[in-house]
Amino acid sequence: MSEAGFVQAGTTTADGGGSDADATLTWVGVCRVTDLEPERGAAALLGADQLALVRLLDDSVLAVQQLDPFSGAYVISRGIVGSRVVDGEERPTIASPMYKQVFDLGTGACLDPVGGEPQALRTWPVRVVDGEVQVGLAPEGSDGEALGAGVPGAGLPGGGV
């Protein structure tokens, strides 16, 4: 992690395995999973996108946009990580440090709009390969939505993509 608190993206790798959507993604190495503190967020800069990476206690990592849609500040990685039961299933969450809206880390859904219209966070598919955290990026020129960015469950192991 850099002194400014941002994780800098590393080598780009392509993956031919996994689902069809996985094969069309470009996987970008961001950091080692051990660089991330469990149950804490860290900011990552991938091109023009600022992401909030969160390592869970089981060493899985989820990625959502760093931009808080309610305040317009890039602060989501500084939020409080927790969990909430949604539709009978315990889901990892993060609460914005600004106005305290709670977001599902796997889907990006806003669970507590707190006086505003619900606005979801964008999500990215993430995998950990040999201890390296990799974020899946859609090919340039694609809309990304068809490849999992913003798709419910895209950031969860076995979910979305």
SEROLO-813655 format. One record per atom (N, C-alpha, C): residue in three letters; atom name; x, y, z. Coordinates in steps of 0.2 Angstrom, whole numbers. Layout:
BEGIN
+-----+------+-------+-------+-------+
! res ! atom !     X !     Y !     Z !
+-----+------+-------+-------+-------+
! ala !   CA !     X !     Y !     Z !
...
+-----+------+-------+-------+-------+
This chain:
BEGIN
+-----+------+-------+-------+-------+
! res ! atom !     X !     Y !     Z !
+-----+------+-------+-------+-------+
! met !    N !     4 !    -6 !     0 !
! met !   CA !     0 !     0 !     0 !
! met !    C !     5 !     6 !     0 !
! ser !    N !     3 !    11 !    -4 !
! ser !   CA !     6 !    17 !    -4 !
! ser !    C !     5 !    21 !     2 !
! glu !    N !    10 !    27 !     3 !
! glu !   CA !     9 !    31 !     9 !
! glu !    C !     2 !    34 !     9 !
! ala !    N !     0 !    36 !     4 !
! ala !   CA !    -7 !    40 !     3 !
! ala !    C !   -13 !    35 !     5 !
! gly !    N !   -12 !    29 !     6 !
! gly !   CA !   -17 !    24 !     8 !
! gly !    C !   -20 !    21 !     2 !
! phe !    N !   -17 !    22 !    -4 !
! phe !   CA !   -20 !    19 !   -10 !
! phe !    C !   -16 !    13 !   -12 !
! val !    N !   -19 !     7 !   -14 !
! val !   CA !   -16 !     2 !   -17 !
! val !    C !   -15 !     3 !   -24 !
! gln !    N !    -9 !     2 !   -27 !
! gln !   CA !    -8 !     3 !   -34 !
! gln !    C !    -8 !    -3 !   -38 !
! ala !    N !   -11 !    -3 !   -43 !
! ala !   CA !   -12 !    -9 !   -48 !
! ala !    C !    -6 !   -11 !   -50 !
! gly !    N !    -5 !   -18 !   -51 !
! gly !   CA !     1 !   -21 !   -54 !
! gly !    C !     0 !   -23 !   -61 !
! thr !    N !     2 !   -30 !   -62 !
! thr !   CA !     2 !   -33 !   -68 !
! thr !    C !    -4 !   -35 !   -70 !
! thr !    N !    -6 !   -34 !   -77 !
! thr !   CA !   -12 !   -36 !   -80 !
! thr !    C !   -11 !   -44 !   -82 !
! thr !    N !   -16 !   -48 !   -80 !
! thr !   CA !   -16 !   -55 !   -83 !
! thr !    C !   -22 !   -57 !   -86 !
! ala !    N !   -22 !   -61 !   -90 !
! ala !   CA !   -28 !   -64 !   -93 !
! ala !    C !   -29 !   -71 !   -91 !
! asp !    N !   -36 !   -73 !   -90 !
! asp !   CA !   -38 !   -79 !   -88 !
! asp !    C !   -42 !   -83 !   -93 !
! gly !    N !   -40 !   -89 !   -95 !
! gly !   CA !   -44 !   -92 !  -100 !
! gly !    C !   -49 !   -97 !   -96 !
! gly !    N !   -48 !   -98 !   -90 !
! gly !   CA !   -53 !  -103 !   -86 !
! gly !    C !   -59 !   -99 !   -83 !
! gly !    N !   -63 !  -103 !   -79 !
! gly !   CA !   -69 !  -101 !   -76 !
! gly !    C !   -74 !  -100 !   -81 !
! ser !    N !   -79 !   -96 !   -79 !
! ser !   CA !   -85 !   -95 !   -83 !
! ser !    C !   -83 !   -91 !   -90 !
! asp !    N !   -88 !   -91 !   -94 !
! asp !   CA !   -87 !   -87 !  -100 !
! asp !    C !   -86 !   -80 !   -99 !
! ala !    N !   -89 !   -77 !   -94 !
! ala !   CA !   -88 !   -70 !   -92 !
! ala !    C !   -81 !   -69 !   -90 !
! asp !    N !   -79 !   -74 !   -86 !
! asp !   CA !   -72 !   -73 !   -83 !
! asp !    C !   -67 !   -73 !   -89 !
! ala !    N !   -68 !   -77 !   -94 !
! ala !   CA !   -63 !   -77 !  -100 !
! ala !    C !   -63 !   -70 !  -104 !
! thr !    N !   -68 !   -66 !  -103 !
! thr !   CA !   -68 !   -60 !  -107 !
! thr !    C !   -66 !   -54 !  -103 !
! leu !    N !   -64 !   -55 !   -96 !
! leu !   CA !   -62 !   -50 !   -92 !
! leu !    C !   -54 !   -50 !   -92 !
! thr !    N !   -52 !   -44 !   -91 !
! thr !   CA !   -44 !   -43 !   -90 !
! thr !    C !   -43 !   -43 !   -82 !
! trp !    N !   -39 !   -47 !   -80 !
! trp !   CA !   -38 !   -48 !   -72 !
! trp !    C !   -32 !   -43 !   -71 !
! val !    N !   -33 !   -39 !   -66 !
! val !   CA !   -27 !   -34 !   -64 !
! val !    C !   -25 !   -36 !   -57 !
! gly !    N !   -19 !   -37 !   -56 !
! gly !   CA !   -16 !   -38 !   -50 !
! gly !    C !   -16 !   -32 !   -46 !
! val !    N !   -19 !   -32 !   -40 !
! val !   CA !   -19 !   -25 !   -36 !
! val !    C !   -15 !   -25 !   -30 !
! cys !    N !   -14 !   -31 !   -26 !
! cys !   CA !   -10 !   -31 !   -21 !
! cys !    C !   -10 !   -38 !   -18 !
! arg !    N !    -6 !   -40 !   -13 !
! arg !   CA !    -7 !   -46 !   -10 !
! arg !    C !   -12 !   -46 !    -5 !
! val !    N !   -16 !   -52 !    -4 !
! val !   CA !   -21 !   -52 !     1 !
! val !    C !   -19 !   -50 !     8 !
! thr !    N !   -13 !   -52 !    10 !
! thr !   CA !   -10 !   -50 !    16 !
! thr !    C !    -9 !   -43 !    17 !
! asp !    N !    -9 !   -39 !    12 !
! asp !   CA !    -8 !   -31 !    12 !
! asp !    C !   -14 !   -28 !    15 !
! leu !    N !   -20 !   -32 !    14 !
! leu !   CA !   -26 !   -29 !    17 !
! leu !    C !   -28 !   -32 !    24 !
! glu !    N !   -30 !   -27 !    28 !
! glu !   CA !   -32 !   -29 !    35 !
! glu !    C !   -39 !   -32 !    35 !
! pro !    N !   -40 !   -38 !    38 !
! pro !   CA !   -47 !   -41 !    38 !
! pro !    C !   -52 !   -36 !    41 !
! glu !    N !   -58 !   -36 !    38 !
! glu !   CA !   -63 !   -32 !    40 !
! glu !    C !   -62 !   -24 !    40 !
! arg !    N !   -57 !   -22 !    36 !
! arg !   CA !   -56 !   -15 !    34 !
! arg !    C !   -55 !   -14 !    27 !
! gly !    N !   -57 !    -8 !    25 !
! gly !   CA !   -57 !    -6 !    18 !
! gly !    C !   -50 !    -3 !    16 !
! ala !    N !   -48 !    -3 !    10 !
! ala !   CA !   -42 !     0 !     7 !
! ala !    C !   -44 !     3 !     0 !
! ala !    N !   -42 !     9 !    -1 !
! ala !   CA !   -43 !    12 !    -8 !
! ala !    C !   -38 !     9 !   -13 !
! ala !    N !   -41 !     8 !   -19 !
! ala !   CA !   -36 !     6 !   -25 !
! ala !    C !   -38 !    10 !   -31 !
! leu !    N !   -33 !    12 !   -35 !
! leu !   CA !   -34 !    16 !   -41 !
! leu !    C !   -32 !    12 !   -47 !
! leu !    N !   -37 !    10 !   -51 !
! leu !   CA !   -37 !     6 !   -57 !
! leu !    C !   -38 !    11 !   -63 !
! gly !    N !   -33 !    14 !   -66 !
! gly !   CA !   -35 !    18 !   -71 !
! gly !    C !   -38 !    24 !   -68 !
! ala !    N !   -44 !    26 !   -71 !
! ala !   CA !   -48 !    32 !   -68 !
! ala !    C !   -53 !    30 !   -63 !
! asp !    N !   -53 !    23 !   -61 !
! asp !   CA !   -58 !    21 !   -56 !
! asp !    C !   -55 !    20 !   -49 !
! gln !    N !   -58 !    23 !   -44 !
! gln !   CA !   -56 !    22 !   -38 !
! gln !    C !   -61 !    17 !   -34 !
! leu !    N !   -58 !    12 !   -32 !
! leu !   CA !   -61 !     6 !   -29 !
! leu !    C !   -60 !     6 !   -21 !
! ala !    N !   -65 !     3 !   -18 !
! ala !   CA !   -64 !     1 !   -11 !
! ala !    C !   -63 !    -6 !   -10 !
! leu !    N !   -58 !    -9 !    -8 !
! leu !   CA !   -57 !   -16 !    -7 !
! leu !    C !   -58 !   -18 !     0 !
! val !    N !   -61 !   -23 !     1 !
! val !   CA !   -63 !   -25 !     8 !
! val !    C !   -61 !   -33 !     9 !
! arg !    N !   -56 !   -34 !    13 !
! arg !   CA !   -55 !   -41 !    15 !
! arg !    C !   -59 !   -44 !    20 !
! leu !    N !   -62 !   -49 !    19 !
! leu !   CA !   -67 !   -52 !    25 !
! leu !    C !   -63 !   -57 !    29 !
! leu !    N !   -66 !   -59 !    34 !
! leu !   CA !   -62 !   -64 !    39 !
! leu !    C !   -60 !   -70 !    35 !
! asp !    N !   -64 !   -73 !    30 !
! asp !   CA !   -62 !   -79 !    27 !
! asp !    C !   -57 !   -78 !    21 !
! asp !    N !   -54 !   -72 !    21 !
! asp !   CA !   -49 !   -70 !    16 !
! asp !    C !   -51 !   -68 !     9 !
! ser !    N !   -58 !   -69 !     8 !
! ser !   CA !   -61 !   -67 !     2 !
! ser !    C !   -61 !   -59 !     2 !
! val !    N !   -61 !   -56 !    -4 !
! val !   CA !   -60 !   -49 !    -5 !
! val !    C !   -66 !   -47 !   -10 !
! leu !    N !   -69 !   -41 !    -8 !
! leu !   CA !   -74 !   -38 !   -12 !
! leu !    C !   -72 !   -31 !   -14 !
! ala !    N !   -75 !   -29 !   -20 !
! ala !   CA !   -73 !   -22 !   -22 !
! ala !    C !   -79 !   -19 !   -24 !
! val !    N !   -80 !   -12 !   -22 !
! val !   CA !   -85 !    -8 !   -24 !
! val !    C !   -82 !    -1 !   -25 !
! gln !    N !   -86 !     3 !   -28 !
! gln !   CA !   -84 !    10 !   -30 !
! gln !    C !   -82 !    14 !   -23 !
! gln !    N !   -77 !    18 !   -24 !
! gln !   CA !   -75 !    22 !   -18 !
! gln !    C !   -79 !    28 !   -17 !
! leu !    N !   -82 !    30 !   -22 !
! leu !   CA !   -86 !    36 !   -22 !
! leu !    C !   -93 !    35 !   -18 !
! asp !    N !   -94 !    39 !   -13 !
! asp !   CA !  -100 !    38 !    -9 !
! asp !    C !  -106 !    42 !   -14 !
! pro !    N !  -111 !    39 !   -16 !
! pro !   CA !  -116 !    42 !   -20 !
! pro !    C !  -120 !    47 !   -17 !
! phe !    N !  -120 !    47 !   -10 !
! phe !   CA !  -124 !    52 !    -7 !
! phe !    C !  -120 !    58 !    -5 !
! ser !    N !  -114 !    58 !    -4 !
! ser !   CA !  -110 !    64 !    -2 !
! ser !    C !  -106 !    66 !    -8 !
! gly !    N !  -104 !    62 !   -13 !
! gly !   CA !  -100 !    64 !   -18 !
! gly !    C !   -92 !    63 !   -16 !
! ala !    N !   -91 !    61 !   -10 !
! ala !   CA !   -84 !    60 !    -8 !
! ala !    C !   -81 !    53 !    -9 !
! tyr !    N !   -75 !    53 !   -10 !
! tyr !   CA !   -72 !    46 !   -11 !
! tyr !    C !   -69 !    43 !    -4 !
! val !    N !   -74 !    40 !    -1 !
! val !   CA !   -73 !    38 !     6 !
! val !    C !   -75 !    31 !     8 !
! ile !    N !   -78 !    28 !     4 !
! ile !   CA !   -81 !    21 !     6 !
! ile !    C !   -76 !    17 !     9 !
! ser !    N !   -70 !    16 !     7 !
! ser !   CA !   -65 !    12 !    10 !
! ser !    C !   -64 !    14 !    18 !
! arg !    N !   -66 !    20 !    20 !
! arg !   CA !   -65 !    22 !    27 !
! arg !    C !   -72 !    20 !    31 !
! gly !    N !   -76 !    17 !    28 !
! gly !   CA !   -83 !    15 !    31 !
! gly !    C !   -82 !     9 !    36 !
! ile !    N !   -87 !     8 !    40 !
! ile !   CA !   -87 !     3 !    45 !
! ile !    C !   -90 !    -4 !    42 !
! val !    N !   -85 !    -9 !    42 !
! val !   CA !   -87 !   -16 !    39 !
! val !    C !   -91 !   -20 !    44 !
! gly !    N !   -97 !   -23 !    42 !
! gly !   CA !  -101 !   -27 !    46 !
! gly !    C !  -104 !   -32 !    42 !
! ser !    N !  -110 !   -34 !    45 !
! ser !   CA !  -115 !   -38 !    41 !
! ser !    C !  -122 !   -37 !    43 !
! arg !    N !  -126 !   -40 !    39 !
! arg !   CA !  -133 !   -39 !    40 !
! arg !    C !  -137 !   -45 !    37 !
! val !    N !  -142 !   -47 !    40 !
! val !   CA !  -146 !   -52 !    37 !
! val !    C !  -151 !   -49 !    32 !
! val !    N !  -150 !   -51 !    25 !
! val !   CA !  -154 !   -49 !    20 !
! val !    C !  -158 !   -55 !    17 !
! asp !    N !  -164 !   -55 !    17 !
! asp !   CA !  -168 !   -61 !    14 !
! asp !    C !  -166 !   -68 !    17 !
! gly !    N !  -165 !   -68 !    24 !
! gly !   CA !  -163 !   -74 !    27 !
! gly !    C !  -156 !   -76 !    27 !
! glu !    N !  -151 !   -72 !    23 !
! glu !   CA !  -144 !   -73 !    22 !
! glu !    C !  -140 !   -68 !    25 !
! glu !    N !  -135 !   -70 !    29 !
! glu !   CA !  -130 !   -65 !    32 !
! glu !    C !  -126 !   -62 !    26 !
! arg !    N !  -126 !   -55 !    25 !
! arg !   CA !  -122 !   -52 !    20 !
! arg !    C !  -117 !   -47 !    23 !
! pro !    N !  -111 !   -47 !    19 !
! pro !   CA !  -106 !   -42 !    22 !
! pro !    C !  -108 !   -35 !    20 !
! thr !    N !  -107 !   -30 !    24 !
! thr !   CA !  -109 !   -23 !    22 !
! thr !    C !  -103 !   -18 !    24 !
! ile !    N !  -104 !   -12 !    22 !
! ile !   CA !  -100 !    -7 !    23 !
! ile !    C !  -105 !    -1 !    24 !
! ala !    N !  -103 !     3 !    30 !
! ala !   CA !  -107 !     9 !    31 !
! ala !    C !  -103 !    15 !    29 !
! ser !    N !  -106 !    20 !    25 !
! ser !   CA !  -102 !    26 !    23 !
! ser !    C !  -100 !    30 !    29 !
! pro !    N !   -94 !    32 !    29 !
! pro !   CA !   -92 !    36 !    35 !
! pro !    C !   -95 !    43 !    35 !
! met !    N !   -98 !    45 !    29 !
! met !   CA !  -101 !    52 !    29 !
! met !    C !  -108 !    52 !    32 !
! tyr !    N !  -113 !    49 !    28 !
! tyr !   CA !  -120 !    50 !    31 !
! tyr !    C !  -123 !    43 !    33 !
! lys !    N !  -119 !    38 !    34 !
! lys !   CA !  -120 !    32 !    37 !
! lys !    C !  -125 !    27 !    33 !
! gln !    N !  -126 !    28 !    27 !
! gln !   CA !  -129 !    23 !    23 !
! gln !    C !  -125 !    17 !    23 !
! val !    N !  -129 !    11 !    23 !
! val !   CA !  -126 !     4 !    23 !
! val !    C !  -127 !     1 !    16 !
! phe !    N !  -122 !    -2 !    14 !
! phe !   CA !  -122 !    -5 !     7 !
! phe !    C !  -120 !   -12 !     8 !
! asp !    N !  -123 !   -17 !     4 !
! asp !   CA !  -121 !   -24 !     3 !
! asp !    C !  -115 !   -24 !    -1 !
! leu !    N !  -109 !   -27 !     2 !
! leu !   CA !  -103 !   -27 !    -2 !
! leu !    C !  -103 !   -31 !    -8 !
! gly !    N !  -107 !   -36 !    -8 !
! gly !   CA !  -107 !   -41 !   -13 !
! gly !    C !  -111 !   -38 !   -19 !
! thr !    N !  -117 !   -35 !   -18 !
! thr !   CA !  -121 !   -33 !   -23 !
! thr !    C !  -121 !   -25 !   -24 !
! gly !    N !  -118 !   -21 !   -19 !
! gly !   CA !  -118 !   -14 !   -20 !
! gly !    C !  -124 !   -11 !   -18 !
! ala !    N !  -130 !   -15 !   -17 !
! ala !   CA !  -136 !   -12 !   -15 !
! ala !    C !  -136 !    -8 !    -9 !
! cys !    N !  -140 !    -2 !    -9 !
! cys !   CA !  -140 !     2 !    -3 !
! cys !    C !  -146 !    -1 !     2 !
! leu !    N !  -144 !    -3 !     8 !
! leu !   CA !  -149 !    -6 !    12 !
! leu !    C !  -152 !    -1 !    17 !
! asp !    N !  -149 !     5 !    18 !
! asp !   CA !  -152 !    11 !    22 !
! asp !    C !  -151 !    17 !    18 !
! pro !    N !  -156 !    19 !    14 !
! pro !   CA !  -155 !    26 !    11 !
! pro !    C !  -154 !    32 !    15 !
! val !    N !  -157 !    31 !    22 !
! val !   CA !  -156 !    37 !    26 !
! val !    C !  -158 !    44 !    24 !
! gly !    N !  -165 !    44 !    22 !
! gly !   CA !  -167 !    51 !    20 !
! gly !    C !  -166 !    52 !    12 !
! gly !    N !  -164 !    47 !     9 !
! gly !   CA !  -163 !    49 !     1 !
! gly !    C !  -165 !    43 !    -3 !
! glu !    N !  -165 !    44 !    -9 !
! glu !   CA !  -167 !    38 !   -14 !
! glu !    C !  -161 !    33 !   -13 !
! pro !    N !  -163 !    26 !   -13 !
! pro !   CA !  -157 !    21 !   -13 !
! pro !    C !  -153 !    22 !   -20 !
! gln !    N !  -146 !    22 !   -19 !
! gln !   CA !  -142 !    22 !   -24 !
! gln !    C !  -137 !    17 !   -23 !
! ala !    N !  -136 !    12 !   -28 !
! ala !   CA !  -131 !     7 !   -27 !
! ala !    C !  -124 !     9 !   -28 !
! leu !    N !  -119 !     5 !   -25 !
! leu !   CA !  -112 !     6 !   -27 !
! leu !    C !  -111 !     1 !   -33 !
! arg !    N !  -106 !     3 !   -37 !
! arg !   CA !  -104 !    -2 !   -43 !
! arg !    C !  -100 !    -7 !   -39 !
! thr !    N !  -100 !   -13 !   -42 !
! thr !   CA !   -96 !   -18 !   -40 !
! thr !    C !   -91 !   -21 !   -45 !
! trp !    N !   -86 !   -24 !   -43 !
! trp !   CA !   -81 !   -27 !   -48 !
! trp !    C !   -80 !   -34 !   -46 !
! pro !    N !   -79 !   -39 !   -50 !
! pro !   CA !   -78 !   -46 !   -49 !
! pro !    C !   -70 !   -46 !   -46 !
! val !    N !   -69 !   -50 !   -41 !
! val !   CA !   -63 !   -50 !   -38 !
! val !    C !   -61 !   -58 !   -37 !
! arg !    N !   -55 !   -59 !   -37 !
! arg !   CA !   -52 !   -66 !   -36 !
! arg !    C !   -46 !   -66 !   -32 !
! val !    N !   -44 !   -71 !   -29 !
! val !   CA !   -37 !   -71 !   -26 !
! val !    C !   -34 !   -77 !   -29 !
! val !    N !   -28 !   -76 !   -32 !
! val !   CA !   -24 !   -81 !   -35 !
! val !    C !   -17 !   -81 !   -32 !
! asp !    N !   -16 !   -87 !   -29 !
! asp !   CA !    -9 !   -88 !   -26 !
! asp !    C !    -8 !   -82 !   -21 !
! gly !    N !   -13 !   -79 !   -18 !
! gly !   CA !   -12 !   -74 !   -13 !
! gly !    C !   -12 !   -67 !   -16 !
! glu !    N !   -13 !   -66 !   -23 !
! glu !   CA !   -13 !   -60 !   -26 !
! glu !    C !   -21 !   -58 !   -27 !
! val !    N !   -23 !   -52 !   -25 !
! val !   CA !   -29 !   -50 !   -26 !
! val !    C !   -30 !   -47 !   -33 !
! gln !    N !   -34 !   -50 !   -37 !
! gln !   CA !   -35 !   -48 !   -44 !
! gln !    C !   -42 !   -45 !   -45 !
! val !    N !   -43 !   -40 !   -49 !
! val !   CA !   -49 !   -37 !   -50 !
! val !    C !   -51 !   -38 !   -58 !
! gly !    N !   -57 !   -40 !   -59 !
! gly !   CA !   -59 !   -41 !   -66 !
! gly !    C !   -61 !   -35 !   -69 !
! leu !    N !   -58 !   -33 !   -75 !
! leu !   CA !   -60 !   -27 !   -79 !
! leu !    C !   -63 !   -29 !   -85 !
! ala !    N !   -68 !   -26 !   -88 !
! ala !   CA !   -71 !   -27 !   -94 !
! ala !    C !   -67 !   -24 !   -99 !
! pro !    N !   -67 !   -27 !  -105 !
! pro !   CA !   -63 !   -25 !  -111 !
! pro !    C !   -65 !   -18 !  -113 !
! glu !    N !   -60 !   -14 !  -115 !
! glu !   CA !   -61 !    -7 !  -117 !
! glu !    C !   -66 !    -6 !  -122 !
! gly !    N !   -71 !    -2 !  -121 !
! gly !   CA !   -76 !    -1 !  -126 !
! gly !    C !   -82 !    -4 !  -124 !
! ser !    N !   -82 !    -9 !  -120 !
! ser !   CA !   -88 !   -13 !  -118 !
! ser !    C !   -92 !    -9 !  -112 !
! asp !    N !   -98 !   -10 !  -111 !
! asp !   CA !  -102 !    -7 !  -106 !
! asp !    C !  -100 !    -9 !   -99 !
! gly !    N !   -97 !   -15 !   -98 !
! gly !   CA !   -95 !   -18 !   -92 !
! gly !    C !  -101 !   -21 !   -88 !
! glu !    N !  -107 !   -19 !   -89 !
! glu !   CA !  -113 !   -21 !   -86 !
! glu !    C !  -114 !   -29 !   -88 !
! ala !    N !  -113 !   -30 !   -94 !
! ala !   CA !  -114 !   -37 !   -96 !
! ala !    C !  -109 !   -42 !   -93 !
! leu !    N !  -103 !   -39 !   -91 !
! leu !   CA !   -98 !   -43 !   -89 !
! leu !    C !   -97 !   -44 !   -81 !
! gly !    N !  -102 !   -41 !   -78 !
! gly !   CA !  -102 !   -42 !   -70 !
! gly !    C !  -102 !   -35 !   -66 !
! ala !    N !   -99 !   -30 !   -69 !
! ala !   CA !   -98 !   -24 !   -65 !
! ala !    C !  -105 !   -21 !   -64 !
! gly !    N !  -107 !   -21 !   -58 !
! gly !   CA !  -113 !   -18 !   -56 !
! gly !    C !  -119 !   -24 !   -55 !
! val !    N !  -117 !   -30 !   -57 !
! val !   CA !  -122 !   -35 !   -56 !
! val !    C !  -122 !   -38 !   -49 !
! pro !    N !  -128 !   -39 !   -47 !
! pro !   CA !  -129 !   -42 !   -40 !
! pro !    C !  -125 !   -48 !   -39 !
! gly !    N !  -121 !   -48 !   -34 !
! gly !   CA !  -117 !   -54 !   -33 !
! gly !    C !  -110 !   -55 !   -37 !
! ala !    N !  -109 !   -50 !   -41 !
! ala !   CA !  -103 !   -50 !   -45 !
! ala !    C !   -97 !   -51 !   -41 !
! gly !    N !   -97 !   -47 !   -35 !
! gly !   CA !   -91 !   -47 !   -31 !
! gly !    C !   -90 !   -53 !   -26 !
! leu !    N !   -95 !   -57 !   -25 !
! leu !   CA !   -95 !   -63 !   -21 !
! leu !    C !   -92 !   -69 !   -24 !
! pro !    N !   -89 !   -73 !   -20 !
! pro !   CA !   -86 !   -79 !   -23 !
! pro !    C !   -92 !   -84 !   -25 !
! gly !    N !   -92 !   -86 !   -32 !
! gly !   CA !   -97 !   -90 !   -35 !
! gly !    C !  -103 !   -86 !   -37 !
! gly !    N !  -103 !   -79 !   -36 !
! gly !   CA !  -109 !   -75 !   -37 !
! gly !    C !  -108 !   -71 !   -43 !
! gly !    N !  -113 !   -69 !   -47 !
! gly !   CA !  -112 !   -65 !   -52 !
! gly !    C !  -109 !   -67 !   -58 !
! val !    N !  -102 !   -67 !   -58 !
! val !   CA !   -98 !   -69 !   -64 !
! val !    C !   -93 !   -74 !   -61 !
+-----+------+-------+-------+-------+
